[in-house]
C-alpha cells in the first residue's frame, strides 16, 4: 500500500489492517484486494487495488468488519 500517511494497526481479526486518518483498510488474503471501511468500521466501502488505489469491487452493505 502506498505510504500516504497510512499507519499500520497490526492484525485485527486475523487480517492486516491500516488506517489513514479517515478510512480503515483490511487485506483480504483470500482474494488479495484491500477492503475499505469508514472510520467507525461499520460501512464497507468496497475493494481496492493496494498498488494503484483503484476500486476493484463494489461496496457490500451487509458485510461485517473483519469477516
mmCIF file of the N, C-alpha and C atoms, coordinates in Angstrom:
data_MODEL
# 
_entry.id   MODEL 
# 
loop_
_atom_site.group_PDB 
_atom_site.id 
_atom_site.type_symbol 
_atom_site.label_atom_id 
_atom_site.label_alt_id 
_atom_site.label_comp_id 
_atom_site.label_asym_id 
_atom_site.label_entity_id 
_atom_site.label_seq_id 
_atom_site.pdbx_PDB_ins_code 
_atom_site.Cartn_x 
_atom_site.Cartn_y 
_atom_site.Cartn_z 
_atom_site.occupancy 
_atom_site.B_iso_or_equiv 
_atom_site.pdbx_formal_charge 
_atom_site.auth_seq_id 
_atom_site.auth_comp_id 
_atom_site.auth_asym_id 
_atom_site.auth_atom_id 
_atom_site.pdbx_PDB_model_num 
ATOM 1   N N  . UNK A 1 1  ? 0.840   -1.176  0.000  1.00 0.00 ? 1  UNK A N  1 
ATOM 2   C CA . UNK A 1 1  ? 0.000   0.000   0.000  1.00 0.00 ? 1  UNK A CA 1 
ATOM 3   C C  . UNK A 1 1  ? 0.882   1.236   0.000  1.00 0.00 ? 1  UNK A C  1 
ATOM 4   N N  . UNK A 1 2  ? 0.558   2.210   -0.844 1.00 0.00 ? 2  UNK A N  1 
ATOM 5   C CA . UNK A 1 2  ? 1.344   3.432   -0.910 1.00 0.00 ? 2  UNK A CA 1 
ATOM 6   C C  . UNK A 1 2  ? 1.310   4.144   0.433  1.00 0.00 ? 2  UNK A C  1 
ATOM 7   N N  . UNK A 1 3  ? 2.460   4.681   0.842  1.00 0.00 ? 3  UNK A N  1 
ATOM 8   C CA . UNK A 1 3  ? 2.531   5.371   2.120  1.00 0.00 ? 3  UNK A CA 1 
ATOM 9   C C  . UNK A 1 3  ? 2.101   6.820   1.945  1.00 0.00 ? 3  UNK A C  1 
ATOM 10  N N  . UNK A 1 4  ? 0.874   7.107   2.309  1.00 0.00 ? 4  UNK A N  1 
ATOM 11  C CA . UNK A 1 4  ? 0.335   8.468   2.244  1.00 0.00 ? 4  UNK A CA 1 
ATOM 12  C C  . UNK A 1 4  ? -0.263  8.803   3.602  1.00 0.00 ? 4  UNK A C  1 
ATOM 13  N N  . UNK A 1 5  ? 0.565   8.712   4.652  1.00 0.00 ? 5  UNK A N  1 
ATOM 14  C CA . UNK A 1 5  ? 0.080   8.931   5.993  1.00 0.00 ? 5  UNK A CA 1 
ATOM 15  C C  . UNK A 1 5  ? -0.678  7.738   6.534  1.00 0.00 ? 5  UNK A C  1 
ATOM 16  N N  . UNK A 1 6  ? -0.438  6.581   5.944  1.00 0.00 ? 6  UNK A N  1 
ATOM 17  C CA . UNK A 1 6  ? -1.130  5.365   6.354  1.00 0.00 ? 6  UNK A CA 1 
ATOM 18  C C  . UNK A 1 6  ? -0.349  4.707   7.489  1.00 0.00 ? 6  UNK A C  1 
ATOM 19  N N  . UNK A 1 7  ? -1.058  4.344   8.549  1.00 0.00 ? 7  UNK A N  1 
ATOM 20  C CA . UNK A 1 7  ? -0.442  3.747   9.724  1.00 0.00 ? 7  UNK A CA 1 
ATOM 21  C C  . UNK A 1 7  ? -0.919  2.310   9.877  1.00 0.00 ? 7  UNK A C  1 
ATOM 22  N N  . UNK A 1 8  ? 0.015   1.404   10.093 1.00 0.00 ? 8  UNK A N  1 
ATOM 23  C CA . UNK A 1 8  ? -0.353  0.007   10.328 1.00 0.00 ? 8  UNK A CA 1 
ATOM 24  C C  . UNK A 1 8  ? -0.986  -0.119  11.705 1.00 0.00 ? 8  UNK A C  1 
ATOM 25  N N  . UNK A 1 9  ? -2.086  -0.837  11.771 1.00 0.00 ? 9  UNK A N  1 
ATOM 26  C CA . UNK A 1 9  ? -2.751  -1.120  13.043 1.00 0.00 ? 9  UNK A CA 1 
ATOM 27  C C  . UNK A 1 9  ? -2.523  -2.567  13.452 1.00 0.00 ? 9  UNK A C  1 
ATOM 28  N N  . UNK A 1 10 ? -1.590  -3.228  12.758 1.00 0.00 ? 10 UNK A N  1 
ATOM 29  C CA . UNK A 1 10 ? -1.290  -4.617  13.069 1.00 0.00 ? 10 UNK A CA 1 
ATOM 30  C C  . UNK A 1 10 ? -2.337  -5.549  12.495 1.00 0.00 ? 10 UNK A C  1 
ATOM 31  N N  . UNK A 1 11 ? -2.550  -6.657  13.173 1.00 0.00 ? 11 UNK A N  1 
ATOM 32  C CA . UNK A 1 11 ? -3.522  -7.645  12.720 1.00 0.00 ? 11 UNK A CA 1 
ATOM 33  C C  . UNK A 1 11 ? -4.751  -7.587  13.616 1.00 0.00 ? 11 UNK A C  1 
ATOM 34  N N  . UNK A 1 12 ? -5.904  -7.367  12.999 1.00 0.00 ? 12 UNK A N  1 
ATOM 35  C CA . UNK A 1 12 ? -7.179  -7.323  13.716 1.00 0.00 ? 12 UNK A CA 1 
ATOM 36  C C  . UNK A 1 12 ? -8.076  -8.384  13.106 1.00 0.00 ? 12 UNK A C  1 
ATOM 37  N N  . UNK A 1 13 ? -8.597  -9.260  13.938 1.00 0.00 ? 13 UNK A N  1 
ATOM 38  C CA . UNK A 1 13 ? -9.443  -10.367 13.477 1.00 0.00 ? 13 UNK A CA 1 
ATOM 39  C C  . UNK A 1 13 ? -8.743  -11.208 12.411 1.00 0.00 ? 13 UNK A C  1 
ATOM 40  N N  . UNK A 1 14 ? -7.425  -11.373 12.544 1.00 0.00 ? 14 UNK A N  1 
ATOM 41  C CA . UNK A 1 14 ? -6.665  -12.197 11.617 1.00 0.00 ? 14 UNK A CA 1 
ATOM 42  C C  . UNK A 1 14 ? -6.325  -11.525 10.298 1.00 0.00 ? 14 UNK A C  1 
ATOM 43  N N  . UNK A 1 15 ? -6.607  -10.231 10.179 1.00 0.00 ? 15 UNK A N  1 
ATOM 44  C CA . UNK A 1 15 ? -6.324  -9.511  8.927  1.00 0.00 ? 15 UNK A CA 1 
ATOM 45  C C  . UNK A 1 15 ? -5.401  -8.327  9.189  1.00 0.00 ? 15 UNK A C  1 
ATOM 46  N N  . UNK A 1 16 ? -4.436  -8.131  8.297  1.00 0.00 ? 16 UNK A N  1 
ATOM 47  C CA . UNK A 1 16 ? -3.580  -6.954  8.398  1.00 0.00 ? 16 UNK A CA 1 
ATOM 48  C C  . UNK A 1 16 ? -4.450  -5.723  8.167  1.00 0.00 ? 16 UNK A C  1 
ATOM 49  N N  . UNK A 1 17 ? -4.264  -4.706  9.002  1.00 0.00 ? 17 UNK A N  1 
ATOM 50  C CA . UNK A 1 17 ? -5.138  -3.536  8.992  1.00 0.00 ? 17 UNK A CA 1 
ATOM 51  C C  . UNK A 1 17 ? -4.317  -2.253  9.004  1.00 0.00 ? 17 UNK A C  1 
ATOM 52  N N  . UNK A 1 18 ? -4.776  -1.250  8.236  1.00 0.00 ? 18 UNK A N  1 
ATOM 53  C CA . UNK A 1 18 ? -4.147  0.064   8.175  1.00 0.00 ? 18 UNK A CA 1 
ATOM 54  C C  . UNK A 1 18 ? -5.207  1.139   8.353  1.00 0.00 ? 18 UNK A C  1 
ATOM 55  N N  . UNK A 1 19 ? -4.759  2.329   8.767  1.00 0.00 ? 19 UNK A N  1 
ATOM 56  C CA . UNK A 1 19 ? -5.657  3.468   8.957  1.00 0.00 ? 19 UNK A CA 1 
ATOM 57  C C  . UNK A 1 19 ? -4.962  4.709   8.417  1.00 0.00 ? 19 UNK A C  1 
ATOM 58  N N  . UNK A 1 20 ? -5.695  5.529   7.654  1.00 0.00 ? 20 UNK A N  1 
ATOM 59  C CA . UNK A 1 20 ? -5.088  6.732   7.077  1.00 0.00 ? 20 UNK A CA 1 
ATOM 60  C C  . UNK A 1 20 ? -5.622  8.024   7.689  1.00 0.00 ? 20 UNK A C  1 
ATOM 61  N N  . UNK A 1 21 ? -6.294  7.927   8.826  1.00 0.00 ? 21 UNK A N  1 
ATOM 62  C CA . UNK A 1 21 ? -6.862  9.098   9.471  1.00 0.00 ? 21 UNK A CA 1 
ATOM 63  C C  . UNK A 1 21 ? -8.315  9.334   9.086  1.00 0.00 ? 21 UNK A C  1 
ATOM 64  N N  . UNK A 1 22 ? -8.749  8.670   8.022  1.00 0.00 ? 22 UNK A N  1 
ATOM 65  C CA . UNK A 1 22 ? -10.127 8.814   7.554  1.00 0.00 ? 22 UNK A CA 1 
ATOM 66  C C  . UNK A 1 22 ? -10.792 7.459   7.314  1.00 0.00 ? 22 UNK A C  1 
ATOM 67  N N  . UNK A 1 23 ? -10.032 6.506   6.810  1.00 0.00 ? 23 UNK A N  1 
ATOM 68  C CA . UNK A 1 23 ? -10.570 5.186   6.472  1.00 0.00 ? 23 UNK A CA 1 
ATOM 69  C C  . UNK A 1 23 ? -9.688  4.076   7.028  1.00 0.00 ? 23 UNK A C  1 
ATOM 70  N N  . UNK A 1 24 ? -10.305 2.922   7.265  1.00 0.00 ? 24 UNK A N  1 
ATOM 71  C CA . UNK A 1 24 ? -9.585  1.705   7.617  1.00 0.00 ? 24 UNK A CA 1 
ATOM 72  C C  . UNK A 1 24 ? -9.498  0.835   6.374  1.00 0.00 ? 24 UNK A C  1 
ATOM 73  N N  . UNK A 1 25 ? -8.409  0.083   6.276  1.00 0.00 ? 25 UNK A N  1 
ATOM 74  C CA . UNK A 1 25 ? -8.200  -0.845  5.170  1.00 0.00 ? 25 UNK A CA 1 
ATOM 75  C C  . UNK A 1 25 ? -7.801  -2.181  5.764  1.00 0.00 ? 25 UNK A C  1 
ATOM 76  N N  . UNK A 1 26 ? -8.386  -3.249  5.260  1.00 0.00 ? 26 UNK A N  1 
ATOM 77  C CA . UNK A 1 26 ? -8.004  -4.591  5.686  1.00 0.00 ? 26 UNK A CA 1 
ATOM 78  C C  . UNK A 1 26 ? -7.668  -5.416  4.459  1.00 0.00 ? 26 UNK A C  1 
ATOM 79  N N  . UNK A 1 27 ? -6.584  -6.180  4.575  1.00 0.00 ? 27 UNK A N  1 
ATOM 80  C CA . UNK A 1 27 ? -6.157  -7.024  3.468  1.00 0.00 ? 27 UNK A CA 1 
ATOM 81  C C  . UNK A 1 27 ? -6.937  -8.320  3.490  1.00 0.00 ? 27 UNK A C  1 
ATOM 82  N N  . UNK A 1 28 ? -7.554  -8.644  2.357  1.00 0.00 ? 28 UNK A N  1 
ATOM 83  C CA . UNK A 1 28 ? -8.288  -9.896  2.189  1.00 0.00 ? 28 UNK A CA 1 
ATOM 84  C C  . UNK A 1 28 ? -7.328  -10.906 1.573  1.00 0.00 ? 28 UNK A C  1 
ATOM 85  N N  . UNK A 1 29 ? -6.743  -11.762 2.397  1.00 0.00 ? 29 UNK A N  1 
ATOM 86  C CA . UNK A 1 29 ? -5.718  -12.697 1.915  1.00 0.00 ? 29 UNK A CA 1 
ATOM 87  C C  . UNK A 1 29 ? -6.276  -13.774 0.991  1.00 0.00 ? 29 UNK A C  1 
ATOM 88  N N  . UNK A 1 30 ? -7.579  -13.973 0.987  1.00 0.00 ? 30 UNK A N  1 
ATOM 89  C CA . UNK A 1 30 ? -8.173  -14.976 0.100  1.00 0.00 ? 30 UNK A CA 1 
ATOM 90  C C  . UNK A 1 30 ? -8.327  -14.456 -1.322 1.00 0.00 ? 30 UNK A C  1 
ATOM 91  N N  . UNK A 1 31 ? -8.652  -13.167 -1.460 1.00 0.00 ? 31 UNK A N  1 
ATOM 92  C CA . UNK A 1 31 ? -8.870  -12.598 -2.800 1.00 0.00 ? 31 UNK A CA 1 
ATOM 93  C C  . UNK A 1 31 ? -7.819  -11.559 -3.172 1.00 0.00 ? 31 UNK A C  1 
ATOM 94  N N  . UNK A 1 32 ? -7.060  -11.068 -2.221 1.00 0.00 ? 32 UNK A N  1 
ATOM 95  C CA . UNK A 1 32 ? -5.933  -10.156 -2.383 1.00 0.00 ? 32 UNK A CA 1 
ATOM 96  C C  . UNK A 1 32 ? -6.224  -8.658  -2.366 1.00 0.00 ? 32 UNK A C  1 
ATOM 97  N N  . UNK A 1 33 ? -7.442  -8.148  -2.587 1.00 0.00 ? 33 UNK A N  1 
ATOM 98  C CA . UNK A 1 33 ? -7.593  -6.695  -2.531 1.00 0.00 ? 33 UNK A CA 1 
ATOM 99  C C  . UNK A 1 33 ? -7.661  -6.188  -1.095 1.00 0.00 ? 33 UNK A C  1 
ATOM 100 N N  . UNK A 1 34 ? -7.625  -4.879  -0.964 1.00 0.00 ? 34 UNK A N  1 
ATOM 101 C CA . UNK A 1 34 ? -7.860  -4.246  0.330  1.00 0.00 ? 34 UNK A CA 1 
ATOM 102 C C  . UNK A 1 34 ? -9.342  -3.932  0.446  1.00 0.00 ? 34 UNK A C  1 
ATOM 103 N N  . UNK A 1 35 ? -9.907  -4.211  1.603  1.00 0.00 ? 35 UNK A N  1 
ATOM 104 C CA . UNK A 1 35 ? -11.289 -3.851  1.895  1.00 0.00 ? 35 UNK A CA 1 
ATOM 105 C C  . UNK A 1 35 ? -11.232 -2.479  2.564  1.00 0.00 ? 35 UNK A C  1 
ATOM 106 N N  . UNK A 1 36 ? -12.045 -1.550  2.102  1.00 0.00 ? 36 UNK A N  1 
ATOM 107 C CA . UNK A 1 36 ? -12.050 -0.198  2.656  1.00 0.00 ? 36 UNK A CA 1 
ATOM 108 C C  . UNK A 1 36 ? -13.293 -0.006  3.522  1.00 0.00 ? 36 UNK A C  1 
ATOM 109 N N  . UNK A 1 37 ? -13.084 0.583   4.715  1.00 0.00 ? 37 UNK A N  1 
ATOM 110 C CA . UNK A 1 37 ? -14.156 0.797   5.684  1.00 0.00 ? 37 UNK A CA 1 
ATOM 111 C C  . UNK A 1 37 ? -14.158 2.242   6.149  1.00 0.00 ? 37 UNK A C  1 
ATOM 112 N N  . UNK A 1 38 ? -15.326 2.741   6.582  1.00 0.00 ? 38 UNK A N  1 
ATOM 113 C CA . UNK A 1 38 ? -15.377 4.081   7.167  1.00 0.00 ? 38 UNK A CA 1 
ATOM 114 C C  . UNK A 1 38 ? -14.645 4.066   8.511  1.00 0.00 ? 38 UNK A C  1 
ATOM 115 N N  . UNK A 1 39 ? -14.467 5.249   9.106  1.00 0.00 ? 39 UNK A N  1 
ATOM 116 C CA . UNK A 1 39 ? -13.667 5.321   10.331 1.00 0.00 ? 39 UNK A CA 1 
ATOM 117 C C  . UNK A 1 39 ? -14.367 4.735   11.555 1.00 0.00 ? 39 UNK A C  1 
ATOM 118 N N  . UNK A 1 40 ? -15.639 4.408   11.442 1.00 0.00 ? 40 UNK A N  1 
ATOM 119 C CA . UNK A 1 40 ? -16.350 3.758   12.548 1.00 0.00 ? 40 UNK A CA 1 
ATOM 120 C C  . UNK A 1 40 ? -16.370 2.240   12.389 1.00 0.00 ? 40 UNK A C  1 
ATOM 121 N N  . UNK A 1 41 ? -15.798 1.756   11.283 1.00 0.00 ? 41 UNK A N  1 
ATOM 122 C CA . UNK A 1 41 ? -15.714 0.327   10.971 1.00 0.00 ? 41 UNK A CA 1 
ATOM 123 C C  . UNK A 1 41 ? -17.094 -0.306  10.834 1.00 0.00 ? 41 UNK A C  1 
ATOM 124 N N  . UNK A 1 42 ? -18.067 0.463   10.380 1.00 0.00 ? 42 UNK A N  1 
ATOM 125 C CA . UNK A 1 42 ? -19.431 -0.041  10.223 1.00 0.00 ? 42 UNK A CA 1 
ATOM 126 C C  . UNK A 1 42 ? -19.834 -0.193  8.765  1.00 0.00 ? 42 UNK A C  1 
ATOM 127 N N  . UNK A 1 43 ? -19.337 0.671   7.893  1.00 0.00 ? 43 UNK A N  1 
ATOM 128 C CA . UNK A 1 43 ? -19.754 0.663   6.492  1.00 0.00 ? 43 UNK A CA 1 
ATOM 129 C C  . UNK A 1 43 ? -18.626 0.220   5.571  1.00 0.00 ? 43 UNK A C  1 
ATOM 130 N N  . UNK A 1 44 ? -18.862 -0.864  4.851  1.00 0.00 ? 44 UNK A N  1 
ATOM 131 C CA . UNK A 1 44 ? -17.913 -1.365  3.864  1.00 0.00 ? 44 UNK A CA 1 
ATOM 132 C C  . UNK A 1 44 ? -18.009 -0.461  2.639  1.00 0.00 ? 44 UNK A C  1 
ATOM 133 N N  . UNK A 1 45 ? -16.887 0.024   2.146  1.00 0.00 ? 45 UNK A N  1 
ATOM 134 C CA . UNK A 1 45 ? -16.870 0.978   1.036  1.00 0.00 ? 45 UNK A CA 1 
ATOM 135 C C  . UNK A 1 45 ? -16.366 0.381   -0.268 1.00 0.00 ? 45 UNK A C  1 
ATOM 136 N N  . UNK A 1 46 ? -16.010 -0.897  -0.269 1.00 0.00 ? 46 UNK A N  1 
ATOM 137 C CA . UNK A 1 46 ? -15.579 -1.556  -1.493 1.00 0.00 ? 46 UNK A CA 1 
ATOM 138 C C  . UNK A 1 46 ? -14.209 -2.187  -1.364 1.00 0.00 ? 46 UNK A C  1 
ATOM 139 N N  . UNK A 1 47 ? -13.782 -2.798  -2.478 1.00 0.00 ? 47 UNK A N  1 
ATOM 140 C CA . UNK A 1 47 ? -12.461 -3.416  -2.565 1.00 0.00 ? 47 UNK A CA 1 
ATOM 141 C C  . UNK A 1 47 ? -11.583 -2.539  -3.438 1.00 0.00 ? 47 UNK A C  1 
ATOM 142 N N  . UNK A 1 48 ? -10.307 -2.422  -3.060 1.00 0.00 ? 48 UNK A N  1 
ATOM 143 C CA . UNK A 1 48 ? -9.391  -1.538  -3.768 1.00 0.00 ? 48 UNK A CA 1 
ATOM 144 C C  . UNK A 1 48 ? -8.059  -2.220  -4.026 1.00 0.00 ? 48 UNK A C  1 
ATOM 145 N N  . UNK A 1 49 ? -7.425  -1.862  -5.150 1.00 0.00 ? 49 UNK A N  1 
ATOM 146 C CA . UNK A 1 49 ? -6.108  -2.361  -5.500 1.00 0.00 ? 49 UNK A CA 1 
ATOM 147 C C  . UNK A 1 49 ? -5.092  -1.668  -4.595 1.00 0.00 ? 49 UNK A C  1 
ATOM 148 N N  . UNK A 1 50 ? -4.259  -2.441  -3.920 1.00 0.00 ? 50 UNK A N  1 
ATOM 149 C CA . UNK A 1 50 ? -3.299  -1.884  -2.971 1.00 0.00 ? 50 UNK A CA 1 
ATOM 150 C C  . UNK A 1 50 ? -2.201  -1.064  -3.631 1.00 0.00 ? 50 UNK A C  1 
ATOM 151 N N  . UNK A 1 51 ? -1.907  -1.317  -4.892 1.00 0.00 ? 51 UNK A N  1 
ATOM 152 C CA . UNK A 1 51 ? -0.833  -0.610  -5.590 1.00 0.00 ? 51 UNK A CA 1 
ATOM 153 C C  . UNK A 1 51 ? -1.345  0.661   -6.254 1.00 0.00 ? 51 UNK A C  1 
ATOM 154 N N  . UNK A 1 52 ? -2.441  0.547   -7.002 1.00 0.00 ? 52 UNK A N  1 
ATOM 155 C CA . UNK A 1 52 ? -2.940  1.691   -7.771 1.00 0.00 ? 52 UNK A CA 1 
ATOM 156 C C  . UNK A 1 52 ? -3.960  2.534   -7.021 1.00 0.00 ? 52 UNK A C  1 
ATOM 157 N N  . UNK A 1 53 ? -4.610  1.940   -6.019 1.00 0.00 ? 53 UNK A N  1 
ATOM 158 C CA . UNK A 1 53 ? -5.658  2.649   -5.297 1.00 0.00 ? 53 UNK A CA 1 
ATOM 159 C C  . UNK A 1 53 ? -6.999  2.644   -6.009 1.00 0.00 ? 53 UNK A C  1 
ATOM 160 N N  . UNK A 1 54 ? -7.058  1.982   -7.168 1.00 0.00 ? 54 UNK A N  1 
ATOM 161 C CA . UNK A 1 54 ? -8.308  1.943   -7.935 1.00 0.00 ? 54 UNK A CA 1 
ATOM 162 C C  . UNK A 1 54 ? -9.291  0.970   -7.307 1.00 0.00 ? 54 UNK A C  1 
ATOM 163 N N  . UNK A 1 55 ? -10.566 1.340   -7.359 1.00 0.00 ? 55 UNK A N  1 
ATOM 164 C CA . UNK A 1 55 ? -11.598 0.462   -6.827 1.00 0.00 ? 55 UNK A CA 1 
ATOM 165 C C  . UNK A 1 55 ? -11.766 -0.741  -7.745 1.00 0.00 ? 55 UNK A C  1 
ATOM 166 N N  . UNK A 1 56 ? -11.768 -1.929  -7.146 1.00 0.00 ? 56 UNK A N  1 
ATOM 167 C CA . UNK A 1 56 ? -11.871 -3.159  -7.932 1.00 0.00 ? 56 UNK A CA 1 
ATOM 168 C C  . UNK A 1 56 ? -13.129 -3.961  -7.606 1.00 0.00 ? 56 UNK A C  1 
ATOM 169 N N  . UNK A 1 57 ? -13.873 -3.525  -6.611 1.00 0.00 ? 57 UNK A N  1 
ATOM 170 C CA . UNK A 1 57 ? -15.104 -4.216  -6.235 1.00 0.00 ? 57 UNK A CA 1 
ATOM 171 C C  . UNK A 1 57 ? -16.048 -3.275  -5.522 1.00 0.00 ? 57 UNK A C  1 
ATOM 172 N N  . UNK A 1 58 ? -17.332 -3.516  -5.695 1.00 0.00 ? 58 UNK A N  1 
ATOM 173 C CA . UNK A 1 58 ? -18.355 -2.658  -5.099 1.00 0.00 ? 58 UNK A CA 1 
ATOM 174 C C  . UNK A 1 58 ? -18.460 -2.874  -3.587 1.00 0.00 ? 58 UNK A C  1 
ATOM 175 N N  . UNK A 1 59 ? -19.039 -1.880  -2.934 1.00 0.00 ? 59 UNK A N  1 
ATOM 176 C CA . UNK A 1 59 ? -19.321 -1.990  -1.506 1.00 0.00 ? 59 UNK A CA 1 
ATOM 177 C C  . UNK A 1 59 ? -20.382 -3.057  -1.277 1.00 0.00 ? 59 UNK A C  1 
ATOM 178 N N  . UNK A 1 60 ? -20.250 -3.753  -0.169 1.00 0.00 ? 60 UNK A N  1 
ATOM 179 C CA . UNK A 1 60 ? -21.232 -4.762  0.223  1.00 0.00 ? 60 UNK A CA 1 
ATOM 180 C C  . UNK A 1 60 ? -21.882 -4.250  1.506  1.00 0.00 ? 60 UNK A C  1 
ATOM 181 N N  . UNK A 1 61 ? -23.136 -3.830  1.406  1.00 0.00 ? 61 UNK A N  1 
ATOM 182 C CA . UNK A 1 61 ? -23.798 -3.160  2.527  1.00 0.00 ? 61 UNK A CA 1 
ATOM 183 C C  . UNK A 1 61 ? -23.854 -3.976  3.811  1.00 0.00 ? 61 UNK A C  1 
ATOM 184 N N  . UNK A 1 62 ? -24.024 -5.271  3.717  1.00 0.00 ? 62 UNK A N  1 
ATOM 185 C CA . UNK A 1 62 ? -24.178 -6.073  4.931  1.00 0.00 ? 62 UNK A CA 1 
ATOM 186 C C  . UNK A 1 62 ? -22.890 -6.744  5.384  1.00 0.00 ? 62 UNK A C  1 
ATOM 187 N N  . UNK A 1 63 ? -21.778 -6.401  4.770  1.00 0.00 ? 63 UNK A N  1 
ATOM 188 C CA . UNK A 1 63 ? -20.504 -7.009  5.171  1.00 0.00 ? 63 UNK A CA 1 
ATOM 189 C C  . UNK A 1 63 ? -20.132 -6.507  6.563  1.00 0.00 ? 63 UNK A C  1 
ATOM 190 N N  . UNK A 1 64 ? -19.624 -7.412  7.383  1.00 0.00 ? 64 UNK A N  1 
ATOM 191 C CA . UNK A 1 64 ? -19.238 -7.064  8.743  1.00 0.00 ? 64 UNK A CA 1 
ATOM 192 C C  . UNK A 1 64 ? -17.734 -6.903  8.843  1.00 0.00 ? 64 UNK A C  1 
ATOM 193 N N  . UNK A 1 65 ? -17.302 -5.966  9.667  1.00 0.00 ? 65 UNK A N  1 
ATOM 194 C CA . UNK A 1 65 ? -15.895 -5.669  9.899  1.00 0.00 ? 65 UNK A CA 1 
ATOM 195 C C  . UNK A 1 65 ? -15.141 -6.932  10.291 1.00 0.00 ? 65 UNK A C  1 
ATOM 196 N N  . UNK A 1 66 ? -14.041 -7.176  9.604  1.00 0.00 ? 66 UNK A N  1 
ATOM 197 C CA . UNK A 1 66 ? -13.148 -8.270  9.952  1.00 0.00 ? 66 UNK A CA 1 
ATOM 198 C C  . UNK A 1 66 ? -13.597 -9.650  9.524  1.00 0.00 ? 66 UNK A C  1 
ATOM 199 N N  . UNK A 1 67 ? -14.637 -9.732  8.700  1.00 0.00 ? 67 UNK A N  1 
ATOM 200 C CA . UNK A 1 67 ? -15.120 -11.057 8.270  1.00 0.00 ? 67 UNK A CA 1 
ATOM 201 C C  . UNK A 1 67 ? -15.043 -11.203 6.778  1.00 0.00 ? 67 UNK A C  1 
# 
